[in-house]
Amino acid sequence: MNKIIKYFKEWSRDYNAVQKELNDMGLWTSYHQWGAYVHYVEPKFSTHINTTDDKFRTIPNKNK
């Protein structure tokens, strides 16, 4: 029984390492009840998402 638990722990560590490496390359895998899909995000294009520059700028009330 301990061999099986050790095997699953090692498999989980290896799986997480592979997923992290794929995520660093821009590949995201999502699993759901009907299967899975892989989405590619270009890392250099996705650096601006969720930053302060991503928010809308307010319209100034005073014209200088």
PDB file with SEQRES, HELIX, SHEET and CRYST1 records, atoms N, CA, C and O in Angstrom:
SEQRES   1 A   64  MET ASN LYS ILE ILE LYS TYR PHE LYS GLU TRP SER ARG          
SEQRES   2 A   64  ASP TYR ASN ALA VAL GLN LYS GLU LEU ASN ASP MET GLY          
SEQRES   3 A   64  LEU TRP THR SER TYR HIS GLN TRP GLY ALA TYR VAL HIS          
SEQRES   4 A   64  TYR VAL GLU PRO LYS PHE SER THR HIS ILE ASN THR THR          
SEQRES   5 A   64  ASP ASP LYS PHE ARG THR ILE PRO ASN LYS ASN LYS              
HELIX    1 AA1 ASN A    2  MET A   25  1                                  24    
HELIX    2 AA2 THR A   52  ASP A   54  5                                   3    
SHEET    1 AA1 2 LEU A  27  HIS A  32  0                                        
SHEET    2 AA1 2 GLY A  35  TYR A  40 -1                                        
CRYST1    1.000    1.000    1.000  90.00  90.00  90.00 P 1           1          
ATOM      1  N   MET A   1       0.824  -1.194   0.000  1.00  0.00           N  
ATOM      2  CA  MET A   1       0.000   0.000   0.000  1.00  0.00           C  
ATOM      3  C   MET A   1       0.870   1.261   0.000  1.00  0.00           C  
ATOM      4  O   MET A   1       0.533   2.239  -0.667  1.00  0.00           O  
ATOM      5  N   ASN A   2       1.980   1.250   0.736  1.00  0.00           N  
ATOM      6  CA  ASN A   2       2.861   2.410   0.780  1.00  0.00           C  
ATOM      7  C   ASN A   2       3.502   2.681  -0.582  1.00  0.00           C  
ATOM      8  O   ASN A   2       3.740   3.836  -0.935  1.00  0.00           O  
ATOM      9  N   LYS A   3       3.785   1.612  -1.358  1.00  0.00           N  
ATOM     10  CA  LYS A   3       4.351   1.799  -2.679  1.00  0.00           C  
ATOM     11  C   LYS A   3       3.387   2.550  -3.582  1.00  0.00           C  
ATOM     12  O   LYS A   3       3.806   3.401  -4.366  1.00  0.00           O  
ATOM     13  N   ILE A   4       2.114   2.246  -3.480  1.00  0.00           N  
ATOM     14  CA  ILE A   4       1.107   2.911  -4.301  1.00  0.00           C  
ATOM     15  C   ILE A   4       1.011   4.388  -3.934  1.00  0.00           C  
ATOM     16  O   ILE A   4       0.931   5.243  -4.816  1.00  0.00           O  
ATOM     17  N   ILE A   5       1.019   4.686  -2.654  1.00  0.00           N  
ATOM     18  CA  ILE A   5       0.944   6.077  -2.210  1.00  0.00           C  
ATOM     19  C   ILE A   5       2.187   6.845  -2.650  1.00  0.00           C  
ATOM     20  O   ILE A   5       2.082   7.983  -3.109  1.00  0.00           O  
ATOM     21  N   LYS A   6       3.352   6.236  -2.515  1.00  0.00           N  
ATOM     22  CA  LYS A   6       4.587   6.883  -2.966  1.00  0.00           C  
ATOM     23  C   LYS A   6       4.561   7.114  -4.470  1.00  0.00           C  
ATOM     24  O   LYS A   6       5.012   8.153  -4.953  1.00  0.00           O  
ATOM     25  N   TYR A   7       4.029   6.139  -5.214  1.00  0.00           N  
ATOM     26  CA  TYR A   7       3.936   6.272  -6.665  1.00  0.00           C  
ATOM     27  C   TYR A   7       3.047   7.464  -7.039  1.00  0.00           C  
ATOM     28  O   TYR A   7       3.418   8.261  -7.901  1.00  0.00           O  
ATOM     29  N   PHE A   8       1.892   7.592  -6.408  1.00  0.00           N  
ATOM     30  CA  PHE A   8       0.982   8.700  -6.711  1.00  0.00           C  
ATOM     31  C   PHE A   8       1.564  10.047  -6.295  1.00  0.00           C  
ATOM     32  O   PHE A   8       1.353  11.046  -6.983  1.00  0.00           O  
ATOM     33  N   LYS A   9       2.288  10.089  -5.189  1.00  0.00           N  
ATOM     34  CA  LYS A   9       2.938  11.339  -4.784  1.00  0.00           C  
ATOM     35  C   LYS A   9       3.993  11.753  -5.807  1.00  0.00           C  
ATOM     36  O   LYS A   9       4.080  12.925  -6.171  1.00  0.00           O  
ATOM     37  N   GLU A  10       4.792  10.796  -6.269  1.00  0.00           N  
ATOM     38  CA  GLU A  10       5.817  11.097  -7.267  1.00  0.00           C  
ATOM     39  C   GLU A  10       5.171  11.521  -8.586  1.00  0.00           C  
ATOM     40  O   GLU A  10       5.623  12.469  -9.228  1.00  0.00           O  
ATOM     41  N   TRP A  11       4.115  10.816  -8.984  1.00  0.00           N  
ATOM     42  CA  TRP A  11       3.411  11.168 -10.205  1.00  0.00           C  
ATOM     43  C   TRP A  11       2.825  12.571 -10.105  1.00  0.00           C  
ATOM     44  O   TRP A  11       2.868  13.327 -11.075  1.00  0.00           O  
ATOM     45  N   SER A  12       2.282  12.927  -8.953  1.00  0.00           N  
ATOM     46  CA  SER A  12       1.716  14.257  -8.752  1.00  0.00           C  
ATOM     47  C   SER A  12       2.782  15.339  -8.850  1.00  0.00           C  
ATOM     48  O   SER A  12       2.550  16.379  -9.468  1.00  0.00           O  
ATOM     49  N   ARG A  13       3.939  15.114  -8.256  1.00  0.00           N  
ATOM     50  CA  ARG A  13       5.044  16.080  -8.350  1.00  0.00           C  
ATOM     51  C   ARG A  13       5.500  16.261  -9.796  1.00  0.00           C  
ATOM     52  O   ARG A  13       5.720  17.383 -10.251  1.00  0.00           O  
ATOM     53  N   ASP A  14       5.638  15.140 -10.514  1.00  0.00           N  
ATOM     54  CA  ASP A  14       6.058  15.211 -11.915  1.00  0.00           C  
ATOM     55  C   ASP A  14       5.008  15.924 -12.764  1.00  0.00           C  
ATOM     56  O   ASP A  14       5.349  16.730 -13.630  1.00  0.00           O  
ATOM     57  N   TYR A  15       3.748  15.631 -12.521  1.00  0.00           N  
ATOM     58  CA  TYR A  15       2.657  16.263 -13.253  1.00  0.00           C  
ATOM     59  C   TYR A  15       2.654  17.773 -13.019  1.00  0.00           C  
ATOM     60  O   TYR A  15       2.508  18.547 -13.964  1.00  0.00           O  
ATOM     61  N   ASN A  16       2.814  18.189 -11.774  1.00  0.00           N  
ATOM     62  CA  ASN A  16       2.851  19.620 -11.463  1.00  0.00           C  
ATOM     63  C   ASN A  16       4.049  20.305 -12.113  1.00  0.00           C  
ATOM     64  O   ASN A  16       3.936  21.441 -12.574  1.00  0.00           O  
ATOM     65  N   ALA A  17       5.181  19.633 -12.154  1.00  0.00           N  
ATOM     66  CA  ALA A  17       6.364  20.211 -12.795  1.00  0.00           C  
ATOM     67  C   ALA A  17       6.135  20.399 -14.297  1.00  0.00           C  
ATOM     68  O   ALA A  17       6.525  21.417 -14.868  1.00  0.00           O  
ATOM     69  N   VAL A  18       5.507  19.422 -14.922  1.00  0.00           N  
ATOM     70  CA  VAL A  18       5.209  19.530 -16.356  1.00  0.00           C  
ATOM     71  C   VAL A  18       4.211  20.654 -16.610  1.00  0.00           C  
ATOM     72  O   VAL A  18       4.393  21.433 -17.546  1.00  0.00           O  
ATOM     73  N   GLN A  19       3.165  20.754 -15.801  1.00  0.00           N  
ATOM     74  CA  GLN A  19       2.168  21.811 -15.980  1.00  0.00           C  
ATOM     75  C   GLN A  19       2.787  23.191 -15.792  1.00  0.00           C  
ATOM     76  O   GLN A  19       2.452  24.126 -16.518  1.00  0.00           O  
ATOM     77  N   LYS A  20       3.681  23.322 -14.828  1.00  0.00           N  
ATOM     78  CA  LYS A  20       4.345  24.615 -14.607  1.00  0.00           C  
ATOM     79  C   LYS A  20       5.202  24.987 -15.807  1.00  0.00           C  
ATOM     80  O   LYS A  20       5.219  26.144 -16.227  1.00  0.00           O  
ATOM     81  N   GLU A  21       5.910  24.018 -16.355  1.00  0.00           N  
ATOM     82  CA  GLU A  21       6.744  24.290 -17.523  1.00  0.00           C  
ATOM     83  C   GLU A  21       5.882  24.677 -18.728  1.00  0.00           C  
ATOM     84  O   GLU A  21       6.229  25.598 -19.468  1.00  0.00           O  
ATOM     85  N   LEU A  22       4.768  23.982 -18.925  1.00  0.00           N  
ATOM     86  CA  LEU A  22       3.863  24.331 -20.024  1.00  0.00           C  
ATOM     87  C   LEU A  22       3.263  25.721 -19.820  1.00  0.00           C  
ATOM     88  O   LEU A  22       3.125  26.483 -20.778  1.00  0.00           O  
ATOM     89  N   ASN A  23       2.906  26.055 -18.584  1.00  0.00           N  
ATOM     90  CA  ASN A  23       2.352  27.374 -18.303  1.00  0.00           C  
ATOM     91  C   ASN A  23       3.371  28.468 -18.557  1.00  0.00           C  
ATOM     92  O   ASN A  23       3.011  29.544 -19.033  1.00  0.00           O  
ATOM     93  N   ASP A  24       4.626  28.220 -18.252  1.00  0.00           N  
ATOM     94  CA  ASP A  24       5.675  29.198 -18.530  1.00  0.00           C  
ATOM     95  C   ASP A  24       5.842  29.422 -20.028  1.00  0.00           C  
ATOM     96  O   ASP A  24       6.232  30.510 -20.451  1.00  0.00           O  
ATOM     97  N   MET A  25       5.549  28.393 -20.841  1.00  0.00           N  
ATOM     98  CA  MET A  25       5.633  28.533 -22.291  1.00  0.00           C  
ATOM     99  C   MET A  25       4.367  29.163 -22.879  1.00  0.00           C  
ATOM    100  O   MET A  25       4.346  29.518 -24.057  1.00  0.00           O  
ATOM    101  N   GLY A  26       3.313  29.304 -22.069  1.00  0.00           N  
ATOM    102  CA  GLY A  26       2.084  29.914 -22.557  1.00  0.00           C  
ATOM    103  C   GLY A  26       0.978  28.933 -22.867  1.00  0.00           C  
ATOM    104  O   GLY A  26      -0.048  29.335 -23.416  1.00  0.00           O  
ATOM    105  N   LEU A  27       1.140  27.661 -22.541  1.00  0.00           N  
ATOM    106  CA  LEU A  27       0.107  26.655 -22.790  1.00  0.00           C  
ATOM    107  C   LEU A  27      -0.662  26.380 -21.503  1.00  0.00           C  
ATOM    108  O   LEU A  27      -0.074  26.048 -20.474  1.00  0.00           O  
ATOM    109  N   TRP A  28      -1.981  26.521 -21.575  1.00  0.00           N  
ATOM    110  CA  TRP A  28      -2.831  26.289 -20.407  1.00  0.00           C  
ATOM    111  C   TRP A  28      -3.775  25.147 -20.718  1.00  0.00           C  
ATOM    112  O   TRP A  28      -4.477  25.183 -21.729  1.00  0.00           O  
ATOM    113  N   THR A  29      -3.804  24.134 -19.865  1.00  0.00           N  
ATOM    114  CA  THR A  29      -4.674  22.983 -20.042  1.00  0.00           C  
ATOM    115  C   THR A  29      -5.808  23.069 -19.030  1.00  0.00           C  
ATOM    116  O   THR A  29      -5.576  23.233 -17.832  1.00  0.00           O  
ATOM    117  N   SER A  30      -7.028  22.957 -19.520  1.00  0.00           N  
ATOM    118  CA  SER A  30      -8.198  22.973 -18.644  1.00  0.00           C  
ATOM    119  C   SER A  30      -8.947  21.661 -18.814  1.00  0.00           C  
ATOM    120  O   SER A  30      -9.263  21.246 -19.929  1.00  0.00           O  
ATOM    121  N   TYR A  31      -9.221  21.026 -17.700  1.00  0.00           N  
ATOM    122  CA  TYR A  31      -9.932  19.758 -17.708  1.00  0.00           C  
ATOM    123  C   TYR A  31     -11.359  19.985 -17.237  1.00  0.00           C  
ATOM    124  O   TYR A  31     -11.603  20.783 -16.333  1.00  0.00           O  
ATOM    125  N   HIS A  32     -12.294  19.283 -17.852  1.00  0.00           N  
ATOM    126  CA  HIS A  32     -13.693  19.350 -17.439  1.00  0.00           C  
ATOM    127  C   HIS A  32     -14.329  17.994 -17.664  1.00  0.00           C  
ATOM    128  O   HIS A  32     -13.662  17.053 -18.094  1.00  0.00           O  
ATOM    129  N   GLN A  33     -15.618  17.889 -17.374  1.00  0.00           N  
ATOM    130  CA  GLN A  33     -16.263  16.574 -17.382  1.00  0.00           C  
ATOM    131  C   GLN A  33     -16.357  15.944 -18.773  1.00  0.00           C  
ATOM    132  O   GLN A  33     -16.576  14.737 -18.877  1.00  0.00           O  
ATOM    133  N   TRP A  34     -16.196  16.728 -19.847  1.00  0.00           N  
ATOM    134  CA  TRP A  34     -16.273  16.179 -21.197  1.00  0.00           C  
ATOM    135  C   TRP A  34     -14.906  16.002 -21.837  1.00  0.00           C  
ATOM    136  O   TRP A  34     -14.822  15.621 -23.004  1.00  0.00           O  
ATOM    137  N   GLY A  35     -13.852  16.265 -21.113  1.00  0.00           N  
ATOM    138  CA  GLY A  35     -12.514  16.108 -21.665  1.00  0.00           C  
ATOM    139  C   GLY A  35     -11.597  17.224 -21.218  1.00  0.00           C  
ATOM    140  O   GLY A  35     -11.587  17.607 -20.048  1.00  0.00           O  
ATOM    141  N   ALA A  36     -10.828  17.742 -22.156  1.00  0.00           N  
ATOM    142  CA  ALA A  36      -9.876  18.796 -21.828  1.00  0.00           C  
ATOM    143  C   ALA A  36      -9.628  19.631 -23.075  1.00  0.00           C  
ATOM    144  O   ALA A  36      -9.894  19.199 -24.196  1.00  0.00           O  
ATOM    145  N   TYR A  37      -9.118  20.822 -22.859  1.00  0.00           N  
ATOM    146  CA  TYR A  37      -8.671  21.631 -23.980  1.00  0.00           C  
ATOM    147  C   TYR A  37      -7.412  22.378 -23.576  1.00  0.00           C  
ATOM    148  O   TYR A  37      -7.156  22.617 -22.396  1.00  0.00           O  
ATOM    149  N   VAL A  38      -6.635  22.740 -24.586  1.00  0.00           N  
ATOM    150  CA  VAL A  38      -5.379  23.453 -24.370  1.00  0.00           C  
ATOM    151  C   VAL A  38      -5.510  24.816 -25.032  1.00  0.00           C  
ATOM    152  O   VAL A  38      -5.940  24.922 -26.180  1.00  0.00           O  
ATOM    153  N   HIS A  39      -5.140  25.844 -24.306  1.00  0.00           N  
ATOM    154  CA  HIS A  39      -5.211  27.217 -24.804  1.00  0.00           C  
ATOM    155  C   HIS A  39      -3.813  27.809 -24.795  1.00  0.00           C  
ATOM    156  O   HIS A  39      -3.067  27.641 -23.831  1.00  0.00           O  
ATOM    157  N   TYR A  40      -3.461  28.501 -25.871  1.00  0.00           N  
ATOM    158  CA  TYR A  40      -2.139  29.113 -25.973  1.00  0.00           C  
ATOM    159  C   TYR A  40      -2.262  30.622 -25.809  1.00  0.00           C  
ATOM    160  O   TYR A  40      -3.067  31.267 -26.481  1.00  0.00           O  
ATOM    161  N   VAL A  41      -1.464  31.168 -24.920  1.00  0.00           N  
ATOM    162  CA  VAL A  41      -1.397  32.610 -24.713  1.00  0.00           C  
ATOM    163  C   VAL A  41       0.035  33.035 -24.964  1.00  0.00           C  
ATOM    164  O   VAL A  41       0.960  32.539 -24.321  1.00  0.00           O  
ATOM    165  N   GLU A  42       0.216  33.951 -25.897  1.00  0.00           N  
ATOM    166  CA  GLU A  42       1.557  34.455 -26.181  1.00  0.00           C  
ATOM    167  C   GLU A  42       2.056  35.215 -24.960  1.00  0.00           C  
ATOM    168  O   GLU A  42       1.466  36.236 -24.606  1.00  0.00           O  
ATOM    169  N   PRO A  43       3.127  34.755 -24.298  1.00  0.00           N  
ATOM    170  CA  PRO A  43       3.570  35.400 -23.052  1.00  0.00           C  
ATOM    171  C   PRO A  43       3.894  36.879 -23.208  1.00  0.00           C  
ATOM    172  O   PRO A  43       3.601  37.661 -22.304  1.00  0.00           O  
ATOM    173  N   LYS A  44       4.488  37.289 -24.323  1.00  0.00           N  
ATOM    174  CA  LYS A  44       4.862  38.692 -24.454  1.00  0.00           C  
ATOM    175  C   LYS A  44       3.645  39.584 -24.665  1.00  0.00           C  
ATOM    176  O   LYS A  44       3.713  40.779 -24.376  1.00  0.00           O  
ATOM    177  N   PHE A  45       2.528  39.039 -25.160  1.00  0.00           N  
ATOM    178  CA  PHE A  45       1.324  39.827 -25.354  1.00  0.00           C  
ATOM    179  C   PHE A  45       0.452  39.858 -24.110  1.00  0.00           C  
ATOM    180  O   PHE A  45      -0.401  40.736 -23.984  1.00  0.00           O  
ATOM    181  N   SER A  46       0.643  38.927 -23.192  1.00  0.00           N  
ATOM    182  CA  SER A  46      -0.227  38.847 -22.024  1.00  0.00           C  
ATOM    183  C   SER A  46       0.362  39.532 -20.798  1.00  0.00           C  
ATOM    184  O   SER A  46      -0.174  39.383 -19.701  1.00  0.00           O  
ATOM    185  N   THR A  47       1.446  40.273 -20.956  1.00  0.00           N  
ATOM    186  CA  THR A  47       2.052  40.923 -19.799  1.00  0.00           C  
ATOM    187  C   THR A  47       1.266  42.146 -19.352  1.00  0.00           C  
ATOM    188  O   THR A  47       1.424  42.587 -18.213  1.00  0.00           O  
ATOM    189  N   HIS A  48       0.419  42.709 -20.220  1.00  0.00           N  
ATOM    190  CA  HIS A  48      -0.323  43.919 -19.883  1.00  0.00           C  
ATOM    191  C   HIS A  48      -1.663  43.634 -19.204  1.00  0.00           C  
ATOM    192  O   HIS A  48      -2.318  44.566 -18.738  1.00  0.00           O  
ATOM    193  N   ILE A  49      -2.074  42.405 -19.139  1.00  0.00           N  
ATOM    194  CA  ILE A  49      -3.376  42.066 -18.573  1.00  0.00           C  
ATOM    195  C   ILE A  49      -3.325  42.163 -17.050  1.00  0.00           C  
ATOM    196  O   ILE A  49      -2.359  41.728 -16.424  1.00  0.00           O  
ATOM    197  N   ASN A  50      -4.359  42.729 -16.471  1.00  0.00           N  
ATOM    198  CA  ASN A  50      -4.517  42.872 -15.017  1.00  0.00           C  
ATOM    199  C   ASN A  50      -3.424  43.732 -14.398  1.00  0.00           C  
ATOM    200  O   ASN A  50      -2.921  43.420 -13.319  1.00  0.00           O  
ATOM    201  N   THR A  51      -3.065  44.783 -15.061  1.00  0.00           N  
ATOM    202  CA  THR A  51      -2.134  45.756 -14.500  1.00  0.00           C  
ATOM    203  C   THR A  51      -2.878  47.074 -14.326  1.00  0.00           C  
ATOM    204  O   THR A  51      -4.041  47.184 -14.714  1.00  0.00           O  
ATOM    205  N   THR A  52      -2.229  48.055 -13.757  1.00  0.00           N  
ATOM    206  CA  THR A  52      -2.885  49.343 -13.567  1.00  0.00           C  
ATOM    207  C   THR A  52      -3.135  50.031 -14.903  1.00  0.00           C  
ATOM    208  O   THR A  52      -4.076  50.818 -15.009  1.00  0.00           O  
ATOM    209  N   ASP A  53      -2.336  49.766 -15.915  1.00  0.00           N  
ATOM    210  CA  ASP A  53      -2.542  50.359 -17.233  1.00  0.00           C  
ATOM    211  C   ASP A  53      -3.704  49.717 -17.978  1.00  0.00           C  
ATOM    212  O   ASP A  53      -4.164  50.254 -18.986  1.00  0.00           O  
ATOM    213  N   ASP A  54      -4.181  48.581 -17.498  1.00  0.00           N  
ATOM    214  CA  ASP A  54      -5.272  47.872 -18.157  1.00  0.00           C  
ATOM    215  C   ASP A  54      -6.622  48.524 -17.857  1.00  0.00           C  
ATOM    216  O   ASP A  54      -7.589  48.281 -18.579  1.00  0.00           O  
ATOM    217  N   LYS A  55      -6.707  49.337 -16.819  1.00  0.00           N  
ATOM    218  CA  LYS A  55      -7.972  49.947 -16.416  1.00  0.00           C  
ATOM    219  C   LYS A  55      -8.260  51.171 -17.278  1.00  0.00           C  
ATOM    220  O   LYS A  55      -7.348  51.795 -17.820  1.00  0.00           O  
ATOM    221  N   PHE A  56      -9.540  51.501 -17.394  1.00  0.00           N  
ATOM    222  CA  PHE A  56      -9.929  52.675 -18.170  1.00  0.00           C  
ATOM    223  C   PHE A  56      -9.482  53.945 -17.459  1.00  0.00           C  
ATOM    224  O   PHE A  56      -9.517  54.031 -16.232  1.00  0.00           O  
ATOM    225  N   ARG A  57      -9.074  54.902 -18.229  1.00  0.00           N  
ATOM    226  CA  ARG A  57      -8.685  56.192 -17.686  1.00  0.00           C  
ATOM    227  C   ARG A  57      -9.916  57.083 -17.610  1.00  0.00           C  
ATOM    228  O   ARG A  57     -10.745  57.077 -18.520  1.00  0.00           O  
ATOM    229  N   THR A  58     -10.040  57.842 -16.539  1.00  0.00           N  
ATOM    230  CA  THR A  58     -11.189  58.717 -16.394  1.00  0.00           C  
ATOM    231  C   THR A  58     -11.035  59.935 -17.301  1.00  0.00           C  
ATOM    232  O   THR A  58      -9.925  60.320 -17.670  1.00  0.00           O  
ATOM    233  N   ILE A  59     -12.156  60.522 -17.646  1.00  0.00           N  
ATOM    234  CA  ILE A  59     -12.149  61.709 -18.502  1.00  0.00           C  
ATOM    235  C   ILE A  59     -11.889  62.907 -17.584  1.00  0.00           C  
ATOM    236  O   ILE A  59     -12.581  63.064 -16.578  1.00  0.00           O  
ATOM    237  N   PRO A  60     -10.907  63.755 -17.909  1.00  0.00           N  
ATOM    238  CA  PRO A  60     -10.622  64.906 -17.052  1.00  0.00           C  
ATOM    239  C   PRO A  60     -11.761  65.922 -17.130  1.00  0.00           C  
ATOM    240  O   PRO A  60     -12.358  66.138 -18.185  1.00  0.00           O  
ATOM    241  N   ASN A  61     -12.045  66.540 -15.976  1.00  0.00           N  
ATOM    242  CA  ASN A  61     -13.109  67.541 -15.915  1.00  0.00           C  
ATOM    243  C   ASN A  61     -12.637  68.906 -16.374  1.00  0.00           C  
ATOM    244  O   ASN A  61     -13.435  69.698 -16.875  1.00  0.00           O  
ATOM    245  N   LYS A  62     -11.373  69.192 -16.217  1.00  0.00           N  
ATOM    246  CA  LYS A  62     -10.825  70.489 -16.577  1.00  0.00           C  
ATOM    247  C   LYS A  62      -9.933  70.362 -17.812  1.00  0.00           C  
ATOM    248  O   LYS A  62      -9.106  69.456 -17.907  1.00  0.00           O  
ATOM    249  N   ASN A  63     -10.110  71.250 -18.717  1.00  0.00           N  
ATOM    250  CA  ASN A  63      -9.232  71.305 -19.891  1.00  0.00           C  
ATOM    251  C   ASN A  63      -8.148  72.324 -19.640  1.00  0.00           C  
ATOM    252  O   ASN A  63      -8.450  73.499 -19.431  1.00  0.00           O  
ATOM    253  N   LYS A  64      -6.923  71.922 -19.653  1.00  0.00           N  
ATOM    254  CA  LYS A  64      -5.820  72.843 -19.383  1.00  0.00           C  
ATOM    255  C   LYS A  64      -5.140  73.244 -20.653  1.00  0.00           C  
ATOM    256  O   LYS A  64      -4.184  74.019 -20.624  1.00  0.00           O  
TER     257      LYS A  64                                                      
END                                                                             
